[in-house]
Every structure is written in C-alpha cells, then in structure tokens.
Amino acid sequence: MRISKYAKAVVSAVAAGAGSLSVAVTDDTVPAAEGWAALIAVLAALGFTWAVPNRQAGEDGR
C-alpha cells in the first residue's frame, strides 16, 4: 500500500490537532494559550511527518 507523504502529514496533523483541542475543550472554553498550543501541535506534526521519508519496499515486498 502506497501512501503519499502529503496524505501521511495531513492525517498526522489532524490527529495532533484533534488530540490537542479535545484536551482544551474539557472545560468548555479554549483560551488563547491552548489555541496556540493546538496550532503548534498541528504545524509540528505536519513538518516532522512530511520530512520523514516513507520506507522503501525491500526485495520481499515489505
């Protein structure tokens, strides 16, 4: 199964943002600091995941 680095990065960014915001809304409000933390989590996930190359298939197909 081939997954592009763009799709991999978007999925990881959505997961990081959702995780960060789910913690932030437990008290029914999202202060600016928690919003910035969610944004930083999304950008970090995008950057790190996009930068790491996908593993190349070996001779055995894995």
mmCIF file as Biopython writes it, N, C-alpha, C and O atoms, coordinates in Angstrom:
data_model
#
loop_
_atom_site.group_PDB
_atom_site.id
_atom_site.type_symbol
_atom_site.label_atom_id
_atom_site.label_alt_id
_atom_site.label_comp_id
_atom_site.label_asym_id
_atom_site.label_entity_id
_atom_site.label_seq_id
_atom_site.pdbx_PDB_ins_code
_atom_site.Cartn_x
_atom_site.Cartn_y
_atom_site.Cartn_z
_atom_site.occupancy
_atom_site.B_iso_or_equiv
_atom_site.auth_seq_id
_atom_site.auth_asym_id
_atom_site.pdbx_PDB_model_num
ATOM 1   N N  . MET A ? 1  ? 0.848   -1.173 0.000  1.0 0.0 1  A 1 
ATOM 2   C CA . MET A ? 1  ? 0.000   0.000  0.000  1.0 0.0 1  A 1 
ATOM 3   C C  . MET A ? 1  ? 0.889   1.230  0.000  1.0 0.0 1  A 1 
ATOM 4   O O  . MET A ? 1  ? 1.739   1.382  0.878  1.0 0.0 1  A 1 
ATOM 5   N N  . ARG A ? 2  ? 0.705   2.098  -0.962 1.0 0.0 2  A 1 
ATOM 6   C CA . ARG A ? 2  ? 1.481   3.321  -1.071 1.0 0.0 2  A 1 
ATOM 7   C C  . ARG A ? 2  ? 0.676   4.490  -0.537 1.0 0.0 2  A 1 
ATOM 8   O O  . ARG A ? 2  ? -0.447  4.742  -0.972 1.0 0.0 2  A 1 
ATOM 9   N N  . ILE A ? 3  ? 1.257   5.189  0.398  1.0 0.0 3  A 1 
ATOM 10  C CA . ILE A ? 3  ? 0.632   6.380  0.969  1.0 0.0 3  A 1 
ATOM 11  C C  . ILE A ? 3  ? 1.581   7.540  0.707  1.0 0.0 3  A 1 
ATOM 12  O O  . ILE A ? 3  ? 2.767   7.463  1.029  1.0 0.0 3  A 1 
ATOM 13  N N  . SER A ? 4  ? 1.071   8.590  0.135  1.0 0.0 4  A 1 
ATOM 14  C CA . SER A ? 4  ? 1.938   9.727  -0.159 1.0 0.0 4  A 1 
ATOM 15  C C  . SER A ? 4  ? 2.346   10.430 1.130  1.0 0.0 4  A 1 
ATOM 16  O O  . SER A ? 4  ? 1.669   10.335 2.154  1.0 0.0 4  A 1 
ATOM 17  N N  . LYS A ? 5  ? 3.465   11.135 1.052  1.0 0.0 5  A 1 
ATOM 18  C CA . LYS A ? 5  ? 3.926   11.854 2.242  1.0 0.0 5  A 1 
ATOM 19  C C  . LYS A ? 5  ? 2.974   12.981 2.602  1.0 0.0 5  A 1 
ATOM 20  O O  . LYS A ? 5  ? 2.913   13.396 3.759  1.0 0.0 5  A 1 
ATOM 21  N N  . TYR A ? 6  ? 2.227   13.481 1.619  1.0 0.0 6  A 1 
ATOM 22  C CA . TYR A ? 6  ? 1.265   14.549 1.896  1.0 0.0 6  A 1 
ATOM 23  C C  . TYR A ? 6  ? 0.074   14.013 2.681  1.0 0.0 6  A 1 
ATOM 24  O O  . TYR A ? 6  ? -0.362  14.635 3.650  1.0 0.0 6  A 1 
ATOM 25  N N  . ALA A ? 7  ? -0.451  12.871 2.272  1.0 0.0 7  A 1 
ATOM 26  C CA . ALA A ? 7  ? -1.583  12.278 2.990  1.0 0.0 7  A 1 
ATOM 27  C C  . ALA A ? 7  ? -1.178  11.888 4.398  1.0 0.0 7  A 1 
ATOM 28  O O  . ALA A ? 7  ? -1.939  12.075 5.347  1.0 0.0 7  A 1 
ATOM 29  N N  . LYS A ? 8  ? 0.020   11.346 4.531  1.0 0.0 8  A 1 
ATOM 30  C CA . LYS A ? 8  ? 0.535   10.957 5.842  1.0 0.0 8  A 1 
ATOM 31  C C  . LYS A ? 8  ? 0.656   12.173 6.753  1.0 0.0 8  A 1 
ATOM 32  O O  . LYS A ? 8  ? 0.322   12.097 7.935  1.0 0.0 8  A 1 
ATOM 33  N N  . ALA A ? 9  ? 1.129   13.292 6.216  1.0 0.0 9  A 1 
ATOM 34  C CA . ALA A ? 9  ? 1.301   14.508 7.002  1.0 0.0 9  A 1 
ATOM 35  C C  . ALA A ? 9  ? -0.043  15.099 7.404  1.0 0.0 9  A 1 
ATOM 36  O O  . ALA A ? 9  ? -0.200  15.559 8.535  1.0 0.0 9  A 1 
ATOM 37  N N  . VAL A ? 10 ? -1.009  15.094 6.501  1.0 0.0 10 A 1 
ATOM 38  C CA . VAL A ? 10 ? -2.333  15.654 6.811  1.0 0.0 10 A 1 
ATOM 39  C C  . VAL A ? 10 ? -3.027  14.833 7.891  1.0 0.0 10 A 1 
ATOM 40  O O  . VAL A ? 10 ? -3.629  15.397 8.805  1.0 0.0 10 A 1 
ATOM 41  N N  . VAL A ? 11 ? -2.950  13.522 7.797  1.0 0.0 11 A 1 
ATOM 42  C CA . VAL A ? 11 ? -3.584  12.668 8.809  1.0 0.0 11 A 1 
ATOM 43  C C  . VAL A ? 11 ? -2.934  12.888 10.173 1.0 0.0 11 A 1 
ATOM 44  O O  . VAL A ? 11 ? -3.632  12.965 11.184 1.0 0.0 11 A 1 
ATOM 45  N N  . SER A ? 12 ? -1.624  12.987 10.212 1.0 0.0 12 A 1 
ATOM 46  C CA . SER A ? 12 ? -0.961  13.207 11.499 1.0 0.0 12 A 1 
ATOM 47  C C  . SER A ? 12 ? -1.284  14.586 12.065 1.0 0.0 12 A 1 
ATOM 48  O O  . SER A ? 12 ? -1.414  14.741 13.279 1.0 0.0 12 A 1 
ATOM 49  N N  . ALA A ? 13 ? -1.414  15.589 11.195 1.0 0.0 13 A 1 
ATOM 50  C CA . ALA A ? 13 ? -1.760  16.936 11.661 1.0 0.0 13 A 1 
ATOM 51  C C  . ALA A ? 13 ? -3.171  16.976 12.212 1.0 0.0 13 A 1 
ATOM 52  O O  . ALA A ? 13 ? -3.418  17.609 13.239 1.0 0.0 13 A 1 
ATOM 53  N N  . VAL A ? 14 ? -4.097  16.310 11.545 1.0 0.0 14 A 1 
ATOM 54  C CA . VAL A ? 14 ? -5.479  16.260 12.038 1.0 0.0 14 A 1 
ATOM 55  C C  . VAL A ? 14 ? -5.531  15.535 13.383 1.0 0.0 14 A 1 
ATOM 56  O O  . VAL A ? 14 ? -6.242  15.964 14.292 1.0 0.0 14 A 1 
ATOM 57  N N  . ALA A ? 15 ? -4.789  14.452 13.512 1.0 0.0 15 A 1 
ATOM 58  C CA . ALA A ? 15 ? -4.770  13.715 14.778 1.0 0.0 15 A 1 
ATOM 59  C C  . ALA A ? 15 ? -4.169  14.557 15.902 1.0 0.0 15 A 1 
ATOM 60  O O  . ALA A ? 15 ? -4.689  14.562 17.018 1.0 0.0 15 A 1 
ATOM 61  N N  . ALA A ? 16 ? -3.086  15.263 15.616 1.0 0.0 16 A 1 
ATOM 62  C CA . ALA A ? 16 ? -2.461  16.109 16.636 1.0 0.0 16 A 1 
ATOM 63  C C  . ALA A ? 16 ? -3.379  17.257 17.034 1.0 0.0 16 A 1 
ATOM 64  O O  . ALA A ? 16 ? -3.515  17.565 18.218 1.0 0.0 16 A 1 
ATOM 65  N N  . GLY A ? 17 ? -4.004  17.886 16.056 1.0 0.0 17 A 1 
ATOM 66  C CA . GLY A ? 17 ? -4.914  18.985 16.352 1.0 0.0 17 A 1 
ATOM 67  C C  . GLY A ? 17 ? -6.133  18.526 17.124 1.0 0.0 17 A 1 
ATOM 68  O O  . GLY A ? 17 ? -6.558  19.188 18.071 1.0 0.0 17 A 1 
ATOM 69  N N  . ALA A ? 18 ? -6.699  17.396 16.726 1.0 0.0 18 A 1 
ATOM 70  C CA . ALA A ? 18 ? -7.876  16.880 17.431 1.0 0.0 18 A 1 
ATOM 71  C C  . ALA A ? 18 ? -7.534  16.480 18.861 1.0 0.0 18 A 1 
ATOM 72  O O  . ALA A ? 18 ? -8.309  16.728 19.785 1.0 0.0 18 A 1 
ATOM 73  N N  . GLY A ? 19 ? -6.390  15.872 19.033 1.0 0.0 19 A 1 
ATOM 74  C CA . GLY A ? 19 ? -5.974  15.494 20.384 1.0 0.0 19 A 1 
ATOM 75  C C  . GLY A ? 19 ? -5.737  16.691 21.272 1.0 0.0 19 A 1 
ATOM 76  O O  . GLY A ? 19 ? -6.136  16.703 22.436 1.0 0.0 19 A 1 
ATOM 77  N N  . SER A ? 20 ? -5.090  17.694 20.723 1.0 0.0 20 A 1 
ATOM 78  C CA . SER A ? 20 ? -4.812  18.904 21.489 1.0 0.0 20 A 1 
ATOM 79  C C  . SER A ? 20 ? -6.092  19.663 21.823 1.0 0.0 20 A 1 
ATOM 80  O O  . SER A ? 20 ? -6.266  20.129 22.949 1.0 0.0 20 A 1 
ATOM 81  N N  . LEU A ? 21 ? -6.980  19.785 20.850 1.0 0.0 21 A 1 
ATOM 82  C CA . LEU A ? 21 ? -8.227  20.512 21.093 1.0 0.0 21 A 1 
ATOM 83  C C  . LEU A ? 21 ? -9.185  19.731 21.989 1.0 0.0 21 A 1 
ATOM 84  O O  . LEU A ? 21 ? -9.960  20.337 22.728 1.0 0.0 21 A 1 
ATOM 85  N N  . SER A ? 22 ? -9.150  18.401 21.939 1.0 0.0 22 A 1 
ATOM 86  C CA . SER A ? 22 ? -10.035 17.636 22.813 1.0 0.0 22 A 1 
ATOM 87  C C  . SER A ? 22 ? -9.667  17.838 24.282 1.0 0.0 22 A 1 
ATOM 88  O O  . SER A ? 22 ? -10.539 17.833 25.150 1.0 0.0 22 A 1 
ATOM 89  N N  . VAL A ? 23 ? -8.399  18.013 24.551 1.0 0.0 23 A 1 
ATOM 90  C CA . VAL A ? 23 ? -7.971  18.323 25.921 1.0 0.0 23 A 1 
ATOM 91  C C  . VAL A ? 23 ? -8.362  19.754 26.273 1.0 0.0 23 A 1 
ATOM 92  O O  . VAL A ? 23 ? -8.750  20.038 27.406 1.0 0.0 23 A 1 
ATOM 93  N N  . ALA A ? 24 ? -8.258  20.647 25.300 1.0 0.0 24 A 1 
ATOM 94  C CA . ALA A ? 24 ? -8.531  22.065 25.556 1.0 0.0 24 A 1 
ATOM 95  C C  . ALA A ? 24 ? -10.001 22.338 25.850 1.0 0.0 24 A 1 
ATOM 96  O O  . ALA A ? 24 ? -10.299 23.245 26.628 1.0 0.0 24 A 1 
ATOM 97  N N  . VAL A ? 25 ? -10.921 21.598 25.267 1.0 0.0 25 A 1 
ATOM 98  C CA . VAL A ? 25 ? -12.346 21.902 25.436 1.0 0.0 25 A 1 
ATOM 99  C C  . VAL A ? 25 ? -12.994 21.135 26.586 1.0 0.0 25 A 1 
ATOM 100 O O  . VAL A ? 25 ? -14.219 21.140 26.710 1.0 0.0 25 A 1 
ATOM 101 N N  . THR A ? 26 ? -12.204 20.481 27.421 1.0 0.0 26 A 1 
ATOM 102 C CA . THR A ? 26 ? -12.800 19.762 28.544 1.0 0.0 26 A 1 
ATOM 103 C C  . THR A ? 26 ? -13.483 20.711 29.522 1.0 0.0 26 A 1 
ATOM 104 O O  . THR A ? 26 ? -14.410 20.309 30.225 1.0 0.0 26 A 1 
ATOM 105 N N  . ASP A ? 27 ? -13.037 21.960 29.574 1.0 0.0 27 A 1 
ATOM 106 C CA . ASP A ? 27 ? -13.678 22.941 30.452 1.0 0.0 27 A 1 
ATOM 107 C C  . ASP A ? 27 ? -14.589 23.893 29.684 1.0 0.0 27 A 1 
ATOM 108 O O  . ASP A ? 27 ? -14.927 24.966 30.184 1.0 0.0 27 A 1 
ATOM 109 N N  . ASP A ? 28 ? -14.990 23.508 28.465 1.0 0.0 28 A 1 
ATOM 110 C CA . ASP A ? 28 ? -15.931 24.256 27.618 1.0 0.0 28 A 1 
ATOM 111 C C  . ASP A ? 28 ? -15.417 25.619 27.158 1.0 0.0 28 A 1 
ATOM 112 O O  . ASP A ? 28 ? -16.212 26.484 26.792 1.0 0.0 28 A 1 
ATOM 113 N N  . THR A ? 29 ? -14.132 25.815 27.172 1.0 0.0 29 A 1 
ATOM 114 C CA . THR A ? 29 ? -13.551 27.056 26.667 1.0 0.0 29 A 1 
ATOM 115 C C  . THR A ? 29 ? -12.142 26.776 26.154 1.0 0.0 29 A 1 
ATOM 116 O O  . THR A ? 29 ? -11.451 25.886 26.651 1.0 0.0 29 A 1 
ATOM 117 N N  . VAL A ? 30 ? -11.734 27.541 25.165 1.0 0.0 30 A 1 
ATOM 118 C CA . VAL A ? 30 ? -10.389 27.389 24.613 1.0 0.0 30 A 1 
ATOM 119 C C  . VAL A ? 30 ? -9.689  28.741 24.705 1.0 0.0 30 A 1 
ATOM 120 O O  . VAL A ? 30 ? -9.892  29.604 23.851 1.0 0.0 30 A 1 
ATOM 121 N N  . PRO A ? 31 ? -8.865  28.930 25.738 1.0 0.0 31 A 1 
ATOM 122 C CA . PRO A ? 31 ? -8.116  30.184 25.858 1.0 0.0 31 A 1 
ATOM 123 C C  . PRO A ? 31 ? -7.072  30.298 24.743 1.0 0.0 31 A 1 
ATOM 124 O O  . PRO A ? 31 ? -6.770  29.323 24.054 1.0 0.0 31 A 1 
ATOM 125 N N  . ALA A ? 32 ? -6.543  31.478 24.586 1.0 0.0 32 A 1 
ATOM 126 C CA . ALA A ? 32 ? -5.574  31.733 23.523 1.0 0.0 32 A 1 
ATOM 127 C C  . ALA A ? 32 ? -4.353  30.824 23.637 1.0 0.0 32 A 1 
ATOM 128 O O  . ALA A ? 32 ? -3.838  30.355 22.622 1.0 0.0 32 A 1 
ATOM 129 N N  . ALA A ? 33 ? -3.893  30.575 24.833 1.0 0.0 33 A 1 
ATOM 130 C CA . ALA A ? 33 ? -2.706  29.736 25.017 1.0 0.0 33 A 1 
ATOM 131 C C  . ALA A ? 33 ? -2.957  28.306 24.522 1.0 0.0 33 A 1 
ATOM 132 O O  . ALA A ? 33 ? -2.084  27.702 23.900 1.0 0.0 33 A 1 
ATOM 133 N N  . GLU A ? 34 ? -4.140  27.773 24.797 1.0 0.0 34 A 1 
ATOM 134 C CA . GLU A ? 34 ? -4.459  26.420 24.336 1.0 0.0 34 A 1 
ATOM 135 C C  . GLU A ? 34 ? -4.659  26.395 22.821 1.0 0.0 34 A 1 
ATOM 136 O O  . GLU A ? 34 ? -4.335  25.402 22.169 1.0 0.0 34 A 1 
ATOM 137 N N  . GLY A ? 35 ? -5.184  27.468 22.266 1.0 0.0 35 A 1 
ATOM 138 C CA . GLY A ? 35 ? -5.317  27.574 20.814 1.0 0.0 35 A 1 
ATOM 139 C C  . GLY A ? 35 ? -3.960  27.605 20.126 1.0 0.0 35 A 1 
ATOM 140 O O  . GLY A ? 35 ? -3.757  26.943 19.107 1.0 0.0 35 A 1 
ATOM 141 N N  . TRP A ? 36 ? -3.036  28.371 20.682 1.0 0.0 36 A 1 
ATOM 142 C CA . TRP A ? 36 ? -1.687  28.414 20.132 1.0 0.0 36 A 1 
ATOM 143 C C  . TRP A ? 36 ? -1.000  27.060 20.269 1.0 0.0 36 A 1 
ATOM 144 O O  . TRP A ? 36 ? -0.275  26.633 19.370 1.0 0.0 36 A 1 
ATOM 145 N N  . ALA A ? 37 ? -1.227  26.391 21.389 1.0 0.0 37 A 1 
ATOM 146 C CA . ALA A ? 37 ? -0.627  25.065 21.578 1.0 0.0 37 A 1 
ATOM 147 C C  . ALA A ? 37 ? -1.160  24.076 20.545 1.0 0.0 37 A 1 
ATOM 148 O O  . ALA A ? 37 ? -0.405  23.251 20.032 1.0 0.0 37 A 1 
ATOM 149 N N  . ALA A ? 38 ? -2.450  24.152 20.238 1.0 0.0 38 A 1 
ATOM 150 C CA . ALA A ? 38 ? -3.030  23.276 19.217 1.0 0.0 38 A 1 
ATOM 151 C C  . ALA A ? 38 ? -2.440  23.591 17.848 1.0 0.0 38 A 1 
ATOM 152 O O  . ALA A ? 38 ? -2.134  22.680 17.078 1.0 0.0 38 A 1 
ATOM 153 N N  . LEU A ? 39 ? -2.279  24.871 17.541 1.0 0.0 39 A 1 
ATOM 154 C CA . LEU A ? 39 ? -1.698  25.260 16.259 1.0 0.0 39 A 1 
ATOM 155 C C  . LEU A ? 39 ? -0.257  24.782 16.134 1.0 0.0 39 A 1 
ATOM 156 O O  . LEU A ? 39 ? 0.153   24.301 15.077 1.0 0.0 39 A 1 
ATOM 157 N N  . ILE A ? 40 ? 0.497   24.912 17.196 1.0 0.0 40 A 1 
ATOM 158 C CA . ILE A ? 40 ? 1.882   24.447 17.184 1.0 0.0 40 A 1 
ATOM 159 C C  . ILE A ? 40 ? 1.941   22.934 17.028 1.0 0.0 40 A 1 
ATOM 160 O O  . ILE A ? 40 ? 2.813   22.418 16.329 1.0 0.0 40 A 1 
ATOM 161 N N  . ALA A ? 41 ? 1.024   22.219 17.672 1.0 0.0 41 A 1 
ATOM 162 C CA . ALA A ? 41 ? 0.984   20.759 17.534 1.0 0.0 41 A 1 
ATOM 163 C C  . ALA A ? 41 ? 0.688   20.361 16.097 1.0 0.0 41 A 1 
ATOM 164 O O  . ALA A ? 41 ? 1.294   19.425 15.575 1.0 0.0 41 A 1 
ATOM 165 N N  . VAL A ? 42 ? -0.234  21.061 15.456 1.0 0.0 42 A 1 
ATOM 166 C CA . VAL A ? 42 ? -0.573  20.766 14.054 1.0 0.0 42 A 1 
ATOM 167 C C  . VAL A ? 42 ? 0.624   21.035 13.150 1.0 0.0 42 A 1 
ATOM 168 O O  . VAL A ? 42 ? 0.970   20.203 12.311 1.0 0.0 42 A 1 
ATOM 169 N N  . LEU A ? 43 ? 1.254   22.189 13.316 1.0 0.0 43 A 1 
ATOM 170 C CA . LEU A ? 43 ? 2.392   22.534 12.467 1.0 0.0 43 A 1 
ATOM 171 C C  . LEU A ? 43 ? 3.576   21.597 12.690 1.0 0.0 43 A 1 
ATOM 172 O O  . LEU A ? 43 ? 4.257   21.220 11.737 1.0 0.0 43 A 1 
ATOM 173 N N  . ALA A ? 44 ? 3.823   21.224 13.935 1.0 0.0 44 A 1 
ATOM 174 C CA . ALA A ? 44 ? 4.913   20.291 14.220 1.0 0.0 44 A 1 
ATOM 175 C C  . ALA A ? 44 ? 4.635   18.924 13.609 1.0 0.0 44 A 1 
ATOM 176 O O  . ALA A ? 44 ? 5.533   18.304 13.039 1.0 0.0 44 A 1 
ATOM 177 N N  . ALA A ? 45 ? 3.409   18.455 13.722 1.0 0.0 45 A 1 
ATOM 178 C CA . ALA A ? 45 ? 3.063   17.164 13.130 1.0 0.0 45 A 1 
ATOM 179 C C  . ALA A ? 45 ? 3.199   17.210 11.613 1.0 0.0 45 A 1 
ATOM 180 O O  . ALA A ? 45 ? 3.712   16.270 11.006 1.0 0.0 45 A 1 
ATOM 181 N N  . LEU A ? 46 ? 2.743   18.294 11.002 1.0 0.0 46 A 1 
ATOM 182 C CA . LEU A ? 46 ? 2.896   18.435 9.550  1.0 0.0 46 A 1 
ATOM 183 C C  . LEU A ? 46 ? 4.367   18.407 9.153  1.0 0.0 46 A 1 
ATOM 184 O O  . LEU A ? 46 ? 4.760   17.668 8.250  1.0 0.0 46 A 1 
ATOM 185 N N  . GLY A ? 47 ? 5.156   19.193 9.814  1.0 0.0 47 A 1 
ATOM 186 C CA . GLY A ? 47 ? 6.570   19.308 9.452  1.0 0.0 47 A 1 
ATOM 187 C C  . GLY A ? 47 ? 7.358   18.036 9.663  1.0 0.0 47 A 1 
ATOM 188 O O  . GLY A ? 47 ? 8.073   17.586 8.768  1.0 0.0 47 A 1 
ATOM 189 N N  . PHE A ? 48 ? 7.231   17.457 10.836 1.0 0.0 48 A 1 
ATOM 190 C CA . PHE A ? 48 ? 8.007   16.257 11.133 1.0 0.0 48 A 1 
ATOM 191 C C  . PHE A ? 48 ? 7.563   15.073 10.291 1.0 0.0 48 A 1 
ATOM 192 O O  . PHE A ? 48 ? 8.399   14.314 9.803  1.0 0.0 48 A 1 
ATOM 193 N N  . THR A ? 49 ? 6.267   14.906 10.116 1.0 0.0 49 A 1 
ATOM 194 C CA . THR A ? 49 ? 5.775   13.763 9.358  1.0 0.0 49 A 1 
ATOM 195 C C  . THR A ? 49 ? 6.098   13.909 7.880  1.0 0.0 49 A 1 
ATOM 196 O O  . THR A ? 49 ? 6.423   12.920 7.224  1.0 0.0 49 A 1 
ATOM 197 N N  . TRP A ? 50 ? 6.015   15.116 7.344  1.0 0.0 50 A 1 
ATOM 198 C CA . TRP A ? 50 ? 6.330   15.334 5.942  1.0 0.0 50 A 1 
ATOM 199 C C  . TRP A ? 50 ? 7.825   15.148 5.692  1.0 0.0 50 A 1 
ATOM 200 O O  . TRP A ? 50 ? 8.217   14.687 4.620  1.0 0.0 50 A 1 
ATOM 201 N N  . ALA A ? 51 ? 8.662   15.500 6.666  1.0 0.0 51 A 1 
ATOM 202 C CA . ALA A ? 51 ? 10.108  15.423 6.496  1.0 0.0 51 A 1 
ATOM 203 C C  . ALA A ? 51 ? 10.637  13.995 6.526  1.0 0.0 51 A 1 
ATOM 204 O O  . ALA A ? 51 ? 11.666  13.709 5.914  1.0 0.0 51 A 1 
ATOM 205 N N  . VAL A ? 52 ? 9.959   13.099 7.223  1.0 0.0 52 A 1 
ATOM 206 C CA . VAL A ? 52 ? 10.426  11.714 7.328  1.0 0.0 52 A 1 
ATOM 207 C C  . VAL A ? 52 ? 9.967   10.955 6.087  1.0 0.0 52 A 1 
ATOM 208 O O  . VAL A ? 52 ? 8.768   10.875 5.820  1.0 0.0 52 A 1 
ATOM 209 N N  . PRO A ? 53 ? 10.912  10.394 5.326  1.0 0.0 53 A 1 
ATOM 210 C CA . PRO A ? 53 ? 10.511  9.698  4.096  1.0 0.0 53 A 1 
ATOM 211 C C  . PRO A ? 53 ? 9.832   8.362  4.408  1.0 0.0 53 A 1 
ATOM 212 O O  . PRO A ? 53 ? 10.080  7.741  5.442  1.0 0.0 53 A 1 
ATOM 213 N N  . ASN A ? 54 ? 8.976   7.945  3.487  1.0 0.0 54 A 1 
ATOM 214 C CA . ASN A ? 54 ? 8.358   6.630  3.607  1.0 0.0 54 A 1 
ATOM 215 C C  . ASN A ? 54 ? 9.426   5.564  3.384  1.0 0.0 54 A 1 
ATOM 216 O O  . ASN A ? 54 ? 10.387  5.775  2.644  1.0 0.0 54 A 1 
ATOM 217 N N  . ARG A ? 55 ? 9.245   4.430  4.029  1.0 0.0 55 A 1 
ATOM 218 C CA . ARG A ? 55 ? 10.190  3.336  3.876  1.0 0.0 55 A 1 
ATOM 219 C C  . ARG A ? 55 ? 10.041  2.750  2.475  1.0 0.0 55 A 1 
ATOM 220 O O  . ARG A ? 55 ? 8.926   2.561  1.987  1.0 0.0 55 A 1 
ATOM 221 N N  . GLN A ? 56 ? 11.160  2.466  1.840  1.0 0.0 56 A 1 
ATOM 222 C CA . GLN A ? 56 ? 11.129  1.872  0.510  1.0 0.0 56 A 1 
ATOM 223 C C  . GLN A ? 56 ? 10.873  0.376  0.625  1.0 0.0 56 A 1 
ATOM 224 O O  . GLN A ? 56 ? 11.343  -0.273 1.559  1.0 0.0 56 A 1 
ATOM 225 N N  . ALA A ? 57 ? 10.129  -0.163 -0.324 1.0 0.0 57 A 1 
ATOM 226 C CA . ALA A ? 57 ? 9.828   -1.597 -0.327 1.0 0.0 57 A 1 
ATOM 227 C C  . ALA A ? 57 ? 11.120  -2.372 -0.586 1.0 0.0 57 A 1 
ATOM 228 O O  . ALA A ? 57 ? 11.898  -2.035 -1.478 1.0 0.0 57 A 1 
ATOM 229 N N  . GLY A ? 58 ? 11.325  -3.409 0.209  1.0 0.0 58 A 1 
ATOM 230 C CA . GLY A ? 58 ? 12.501  -4.260 0.046  1.0 0.0 58 A 1 
ATOM 231 C C  . GLY A ? 58 ? 12.264  -5.321 -1.008 1.0 0.0 58 A 1 
ATOM 232 O O  . GLY A ? 58 ? 11.261  -5.302 -1.722 1.0 0.0 58 A 1 
ATOM 233 N N  . GLU A ? 59 ? 13.184  -6.227 -1.092 1.0 0.0 59 A 1 
ATOM 234 C CA . GLU A ? 59 ? 13.073  -7.289 -2.077 1.0 0.0 59 A 1 
ATOM 235 C C  . GLU A ? 59 ? 11.930  -8.239 -1.778 1.0 0.0 59 A 1 
ATOM 236 O O  . GLU A ? 59 ? 11.369  -8.848 -2.688 1.0 0.0 59 A 1 
ATOM 237 N N  . ASP A ? 60 ? 11.580  -8.368 -0.499 1.0 0.0 60 A 1 
ATOM 238 C CA . ASP A ? 60 ? 10.500  -9.282 -0.136 1.0 0.0 60 A 1 
ATOM 239 C C  . ASP A ? 60 ? 9.119   -8.616 -0.209 1.0 0.0 60 A 1 
ATOM 240 O O  . ASP A ? 60 ? 8.117   -9.244 0.134  1.0 0.0 60 A 1 
ATOM 241 N N  . GLY A ? 61 ? 9.055   -7.356 -0.652 1.0 0.0 61 A 1 
ATOM 242 C CA . GLY A ? 61 ? 7.780   -6.673 -0.837 1.0 0.0 61 A 1 
ATOM 243 C C  . GLY A ? 61 ? 7.247   -5.965 0.387  1.0 0.0 61 A 1 
ATOM 244 O O  . GLY A ? 61 ? 6.152   -5.404 0.338  1.0 0.0 61 A 1 
ATOM 245 N N  . ARG A ? 62 ? 7.984   -5.972 1.485  1.0 0.0 62 A 1 
ATOM 246 C CA . ARG A ? 62 ? 7.535   -5.277 2.692  1.0 0.0 62 A 1 
ATOM 247 C C  . ARG A ? 62 ? 8.142   -3.931 2.797  1.0 0.0 62 A 1 
ATOM 248 O O  . ARG A ? 62 ? 7.873   -3.206 3.755  1.0 0.0 62 A 1 
#
